[in-house]
């Protein structure tokens, strides 16, 4: 576990999330910390987590080193990076654990059932206050997870030499998430944000990668054809795209983003996505997400699919033009208004 070194777990939790009391029993949170660990590993991978945990449990964690003298380099600059990695993991992990622990801690659990805790000095918060706190805690989990991923990205090429052999300090580049991104037509949250706003969240970007992969493989690959598909992947990986492929990529990305979110908004839990994609409704009496939320998500999915299909249509049109030009033929754009008769009351485009 990445907490409770030297039996100091309660103080560590207090240091990471300052609003809780140090008197909170660390033992009561252990099970929930395991849930937090599982949640973090889903995002950053087991290799990165194990790297941080191994450093935390070693004698090198938070070690006080002598400052370099003159031009003499720090003997182990990697320790400070790994110290920070541990802290960057501990915060969202602890916050997530607390989001799972707090609802049960709000009540007393006796042999006669669950009871609300009320004392002479304190009384239970109103439900709307609890709901607001729950939402705030979840947002903090997401924001600190994004900070963790930013930290991993910033240190992805840091090296360490052990017994004369150089390797990556943190195995982030070898994680499943990074491996998946290498062969995608959208390679960053910034690129995705240009087509569909996810608030620049790397966490959300990583969450939708499986949906992107399926859209790219099952829809875009057959449309592009194997030769052009492989040429695009090679060009993106090497950073050497010709003019035609750059234009194709500019048509591919909006289609990929829209169709990805069309699938993701049905396949992902609403709380995984940023505020603004879905609205959670909380009343004074019950915590609900609105009885029409499912219908809203279905409607949003359908609208995104329509936009994605329209973008696919532009891509197909461009491919037809490229094929015609390559064959030496004159390309004539399809007129979608052709064949319409003036006396017809209804038309379908």
N, C-alpha and C positions, 0 to 999 in steps of 0.2 A: 504494500500500500504506500502511496505517496504522501501520507500524513502519519503523524504520531511517532516521529523519530524521537528516541529517548523518552517516550511516554509523555510527550509535550503536545498532544493533539489538540486539546482544547485551546491552548494559547495560539497555535498555528491557525486554527479556524478563526479565532478572534482577529488575528493579524490580517487574514485574507478578506474576511467579510466583517467589517468593524461593527455593524449594527447588532450583532448577536452578543449575548452575555457569555463571558468566559465560564460562568457557572453551568452552562449547558453541558450535560453529560456527553463526553465524546463517544462513549460506548453506545449510547442510544443512536448515534448517527452513523455508526460503522456500516450497517446494512445499506443505508442510503448513499454512502460514499461509494460503495460497490456499483450502485446504479449510475452514479455520476461518472465513474471510471468507464463503464460500458458505453455511456453516451459520448464521452470524449474519444474513445477508441474508434467509434463509428466514423468520426470526422477525420482524425489525424492518423489512424492506423495503429496497430499494436506495436510495430517497430519503433515509432517515435515515442510512444508512451513508455515502453520498456527501457528505452535509452534514458529518459528522464528519471524513471523510478530507480534505475541502477545507480545513477549519479546521486540521487537523493539519499539512498541507503549506504553510499560509500563514505569514506573518510574525507573525500574531496569536496563535499557539499558545504557551502558557506565557510570554507576554510579561509583563514586570514593569512594572506600572503604578504611578503615584504615588498614594498613599492620598489620599482626598478630604480637603479642609481645611474645617473648620467644617460649614456646610450645603451645601457644594459637592458635587454628586453625582459618583459614579464615571462617567468618560466612556464607558466600555465595559463595563458589568456583564455583557453577554452573553458576553464572552470567557471568563469564569470558568465559566459554564454549559457552554459548548462544550468547554472544557478537560476538565471532568468527564465530559462525554459521551464524549470520546475515551478516557479511562481506563476508563469503564464498558464500552466495547466491547472494548478491548484485552485485558482480563483473561479473559473467557470465550473470546475468539478464540484467545488464546495457549494457554490450557488445552486447548481442543479440538485445536489443532494438535499439542500435545505428546502427547495421547492417541493420535494417529495415528502420530507419529514414534517414540515410545518402544519399541513392540514390535520394530520393525526395528533400532533402535539397540542393543537388548539382545544382538544377535548380530553377528558379523563376517561380511561377505559377500565371499568370495574366489572365485578362479577354480575352486576345487575344491568350492564349495558354501558352506553356512552353518555357522558354528561358534560354540560358546558361548565367551564371553570370560572367561578366568580368569587372574588375575595373582597375584603373590606377596602382594600387600597386599589384594586384593579377590577375591571369588568371586561367582558369579551367585546371585541370590536364588532361593529355592524357588518353585515355581510357584504355591503358594497365596499367597505374599507378593505376587507379581506380580498375581495375580487380584484380591487385596484392594486393591492400589494402583490398578489399572485402574478398579475400581468407585468408589473414593474420588475419583479424578480426574473421572470422568463425573458424579458427584454434584456436584462443585464447578462443573463447566461449567453444569449445570442451575441451581444456586443463584445463581451470578453472572449468568446470563442473566435470572433472575427479578429480581435487583437492577437490572439494566439496564432492564427493562420498567417496574419501579416508578419509576425515575428519569424515564423518558420520560413516564409518566402524570403525575408530579408537575410536569413542566415543559411539559405539552401546550399551555398557553395563553400561554407566554412569547412576547413580541412583539419585533420589531426593526424600526427605521425606516431605510430606505435611500433616499436621494434623495427624501425626503418621503413615501415610500410604506411603509405598515406591513404587515408580514406575519408569519407564524409563524416563530419562531427556528429550531425543529426541525420538519421536515415529518411529525411523527408522526400528527397528526390526519388528514392526507390519505393515510395509508398504507392499503394494502389490508386489513390486519387490523382497523383501526379502522372503516373503511367497512363491512366485513362485520358488525361488532358492532352498528352502529346499528339494523339492522332485524331483530335476533334477539330471541326471547322470553326468552333468558337473556343478560344483557349484561355479566356480570362473573364472575370466578373465585369471588368470594364467594357470588354467587347459585347458581352451579353446585355449590359445596361444600355448600350446604344440602341438596341432593338426592343428590349422590354425591361422596364425598371425593376431591379431587385435591390435597390438602395445600395448598389455597389458591394453587396454582401458576398464574401468569398464562401461563407458557410452555406448560403443558399445555392450558390453556384455549384459547390461540391455535391449538394443534396440532389440537384437535378441532372448530374452527369449521367446516371443510368438511363434516364429518359432521352437525353441527347444522343447517347450511343445508339439506342434502338431506332430513333428517327433517322439518324445518319445512315445506319446500316440497312434498314428495311425500306426506307422511302427514297432517300437521296442517292444512295449508291446505284440502284437500278435505273434511276432517271439519268444520272451522269454517265453510266457505262463504266466498265472496269478500268479501261485505259485512262480516261480522264479523271476518274476518282483517284487512282493511284498517283497520277501526275500532280493533282492538287495536294494530296497528303505529303508527297515528297517535297513539293515547293514550299508548303507551309513549314515543314520540319526544318528545311535548309534555309528558309528565309529568302528564297529565290523564286518568286512567282512572276510569270510573264504577264503582259497586259491583259490578254484574254482571260487568264485564270484569275487575275485580280478582280476583273469585272464579274466573273462568275461567283467568286467568293462574296462579293458585295450583294449578290442576289440570293446566295445560299443562306447567309447568316440570318436575315429576317425570317425566312421560312423556317429555319431550324429553331430559332428562339421561340416563335409563336407556337409551333407544333409541340415543342418541348413543354411549354407552359400549359398548353391545352391538356396534355397528358398529366403533367405534374399537379395541376390544381385539383384533379380527381384522385390521383394516386398518393399525394403527400398529405399528411395531417395539416390542418389549417394553421396550427401554431408554428410549423416549421417555416412558413412563408412570412415575409415582412408585413407590417401593418400597411393597409392600403390595398392589398390584394384581396383580403377578406376582412369584413368588419365583424367583430365580436360584440354581441349585445348583452348587456348585463342589467337586470332589473333589480329593484330593491328587495324582491322576495325570492327570486330563484336565479341561479347562474345558468344562463342558456346562451346558445349561439344562434338564436332565432330559428323558428321552425322552418323557415324558408331558406336557411343557409345552404342545404344540399341542393335545392333547386337553383339558387344563385350560382353555386359552383358549376352546375351542369350548364347553365346559360353562359357563364363566363368561358367555360371550356369550348362550347360550340362557337362562340364569337371568335375566340383565339384560333380555332381550327379554320374558320372561314378566312381569317386574315392570313394564316399560314398557307392555305390552299391558293389564295390570290398571289402570294409571293412565289409559290411553286409555279404558277402559270407564267409569271414573268421569266422565271428561270428556264422553263421549257421553251418559251418563245426565243430566248437568247440562244439556246442550244440548237434549235432549228436553223437559226440564222448562221451560226458558226459552221454547221454541217453544209448548208447551201453554199456558203462562200468557199469552203474547202473543196467543194465539188465543181467550182467554177460556174455555179448557177446564180441567177439574179434572185435575191431574196425579196419577197413581197410580204409585208406584214399582214397578218390576218385582220380583216375588217369585221369586228364583232357586230356591226350594224347592217352588214350585208344580208340581203334576203328578207328584210323587214318590208312589209307591204303597208301602204298608207291606210288602207281600210280595215286593218286588223286592230281590234280593241286592246288586246293584250299581247305582250312580247316576253320572251325569256332570253336573257343575255348569258 
